[in-house]
Amino acid sequence: MPAANLALEDVNKRKDLLPGYVLKLHSNDSECEPGLGASVMYNLLYNEPTKLMLLAGCSTVCTTVAEAAKMWNLVVVSTFPFFY
C-alpha cells in the first residue's frame, strides 16, 4: 500500500492532471479469502464515495474480484497472470 499512496500523492500534487479532483485510496483487507474478498468488494462498491479501480494482491481473491468487477466496468490492477 505504501507505493499506491505515494503514487496518489504524486498525481494529486500535479495541477495539470485531473484539475479539480483529489484521488483517495480506500482499502479493506480480504485476508486472501475469496469469499471475504467478494464481500469487501461489494461493501466498497455500494458505499460512497464512487470507486474507479480495484487493487488485488492474492491470486484467489484477484480472480474472484476481477470476474465480478467487469459487471461494474471497473479497472482491476493485479500481477500476472491474474488480470483480465
Secondary structure, DSSP 8 states (H G I E B T S, - for coil): -HHHHHHHHHHHH-TTSSTT----------TT-HHHHHHHHHHHHTSSS---EEE--SHHHHHHHHHHHGGGT-EEE--TTS--
